Amino acid sequence: GLTKYELCMTNKPVMVYSENSTNALINSPFKAKKLCYHISFKDTEKKIRKKLTEIQSNSKQNNTMIKNRKKFIDTRGVKRVFSFLKTKLIKNNELI
């Protein structure tokens, strides 16, 4: 979970692994938005090796993923949560 977000804040290629169908569902937005490479419990060894080779050799794709991550992931999450709590849970200076 959180390690994925931390890795996505780096300027390095990121690969996430889905060990079951629930993880695959959780990781699907990252894959769909091209934020990282994805491997799954369904992938064959051959397919995993191919993706590892792609990470090493496809600098254009790696750079695209890094740019995409900068668009979708930032360090302002805590500020947004606090703002939400402040505006939605506090009314007339009283905690609801």
C-alpha positions as a Markdown table, in Angstrom:
| # | Residue | x | y | z |
|---|---|---|---|---|
| 1 | Gly | 0.0 | 0.0 | 0.0 |
| 2 | Leu | 2.0 | 3.0 | 1.3 |
| 3 | Thr | 5.3 | 1.8 | -0.1 |
| 4 | Lys | 3.8 | 2.0 | -3.6 |
| 5 | Tyr | 3.1 | 5.7 | -3.0 |
| 6 | Glu | 6.5 | 6.3 | -1.6 |
| 7 | Leu | 8.2 | 4.6 | -4.5 |
| 8 | Cys | 6.1 | 6.6 | -6.9 |
| 9 | Met | 7.5 | 9.8 | -5.4 |
| 10 | Thr | 11.0 | 8.8 | -6.7 |
| 11 | Asn | 12.4 | 9.4 | -10.2 |
| 12 | Lys | 13.0 | 5.7 | -10.6 |
| 13 | Pro | 11.0 | 3.0 | -12.5 |
| 14 | Val | 8.4 | 1.4 | -10.2 |
| 15 | Met | 6.8 | -2.0 | -10.6 |
| 16 | Val | 3.9 | -3.2 | -8.4 |
| 17 | Tyr | 3.0 | -6.8 | -7.8 |
| 18 | Ser | -0.6 | -8.0 | -7.4 |
| 19 | Glu | -0.6 | -11.2 | -5.4 |
| 20 | Asn | -4.3 | -11.8 | -5.9 |
| 21 | Ser | -7.4 | -10.4 | -7.7 |
| 22 | Thr | -8.1 | -7.9 | -4.9 |
| 23 | Asn | -4.6 | -6.4 | -5.2 |
| 24 | Ala | -5.0 | -6.4 | -9.0 |
| 25 | Leu | -8.1 | -4.3 | -8.6 |
| 26 | Ile | -6.4 | -1.9 | -6.1 |
| 27 | Asn | -3.4 | -1.5 | -8.4 |
| 28 | Ser | -5.4 | -1.1 | -11.6 |
| 29 | Pro | -5.6 | 2.7 | -11.5 |
| 30 | Phe | -1.8 | 2.9 | -11.3 |
| 31 | Lys | -1.6 | 0.6 | -14.3 |
| 32 | Ala | -4.3 | 2.4 | -16.3 |
| 33 | Lys | -2.8 | 5.9 | -15.7 |
| 34 | Lys | 0.7 | 4.5 | -16.7 |
| 35 | Leu | 2.2 | 5.4 | -13.3 |
| 36 | Cys | 4.2 | 2.1 | -13.0 |
| 37 | Tyr | 4.8 | -1.3 | -14.4 |
| 38 | His | 2.5 | -4.1 | -13.1 |
| 39 | Ile | 3.0 | -7.8 | -12.6 |
| 40 | Ser | 0.5 | -10.2 | -11.3 |
| 41 | Phe | 0.1 | -13.6 | -9.8 |
| 42 | Lys | -1.4 | -14.6 | -13.2 |
| 43 | Asp | 1.7 | -13.6 | -15.2 |
| 44 | Thr | 4.1 | -16.3 | -16.5 |
| 45 | Glu | 7.7 | -16.3 | -15.7 |
| 46 | Lys | 8.4 | -15.3 | -19.4 |
| 47 | Lys | 6.1 | -12.3 | -19.1 |
| 48 | Ile | 7.7 | -11.1 | -15.9 |
| 49 | Arg | 11.2 | -11.4 | -17.4 |
| 50 | Lys | 10.0 | -9.4 | -20.4 |
| 51 | Lys | 8.7 | -6.6 | -18.1 |
| 52 | Leu | 11.9 | -6.6 | -16.2 |
| 53 | Thr | 13.9 | -6.2 | -19.4 |
| 54 | Glu | 11.5 | -3.4 | -20.5 |
| 55 | Ile | 12.2 | -1.5 | -17.3 |
| 56 | Gln | 15.9 | -1.8 | -17.9 |
| 57 | Ser | 15.8 | -0.8 | -21.6 |
| 58 | Asn | 12.9 | 1.5 | -22.2 |
| 59 | Ser | 14.0 | 4.9 | -20.8 |
| 60 | Lys | 11.3 | 6.7 | -22.8 |
| 61 | Gln | 8.5 | 4.7 | -21.1 |
| 62 | Asn | 10.2 | 5.1 | -17.7 |
| 63 | Asn | 10.4 | 8.9 | -18.2 |
| 64 | Thr | 6.7 | 9.0 | -19.3 |
| 65 | Met | 5.7 | 7.1 | -16.1 |
| 66 | Ile | 7.7 | 9.5 | -14.0 |
| 67 | Lys | 6.0 | 12.5 | -15.6 |
| 68 | Asn | 2.6 | 10.9 | -15.1 |
| 69 | Arg | 3.3 | 10.2 | -11.5 |
| 70 | Lys | 4.1 | 13.9 | -10.9 |
| 71 | Lys | 0.7 | 14.8 | -12.3 |
| 72 | Phe | -1.3 | 12.4 | -10.2 |
| 73 | Ile | 0.7 | 11.9 | -6.9 |
| 74 | Asp | 2.0 | 14.7 | -4.7 |
| 75 | Thr | 2.9 | 15.4 | -1.1 |
| 76 | Arg | -0.3 | 17.4 | -0.2 |
| 77 | Gly | -2.5 | 14.5 | 0.8 |
| 78 | Val | -2.4 | 15.3 | 4.6 |
| 79 | Lys | -3.3 | 18.9 | 3.8 |
| 80 | Arg | -6.3 | 17.8 | 1.7 |
| 81 | Val | -7.5 | 15.5 | 4.5 |
| 82 | Phe | -7.1 | 18.2 | 7.1 |
| 83 | Ser | -9.0 | 20.7 | 4.9 |
| 84 | Phe | -11.8 | 18.1 | 4.3 |
| 85 | Leu | -12.1 | 17.5 | 8.1 |
| 86 | Lys | -12.1 | 21.2 | 8.8 |
| 87 | Thr | -14.8 | 22.1 | 6.3 |
| 88 | Lys | -17.0 | 18.9 | 6.5 |
| 89 | Leu | -16.8 | 18.0 | 10.2 |
| 90 | Ile | -16.6 | 21.3 | 11.9 |
| 91 | Lys | -19.8 | 23.4 | 11.7 |
| 92 | Asn | -20.5 | 26.7 | 13.6 |
| 93 | Asn | -17.2 | 26.2 | 15.6 |
| 94 | Glu | -18.5 | 23.0 | 17.0 |
| 95 | Leu | -17.3 | 19.5 | 16.3 |
| 96 | Ile | -20.1 | 17.5 | 14.8 |
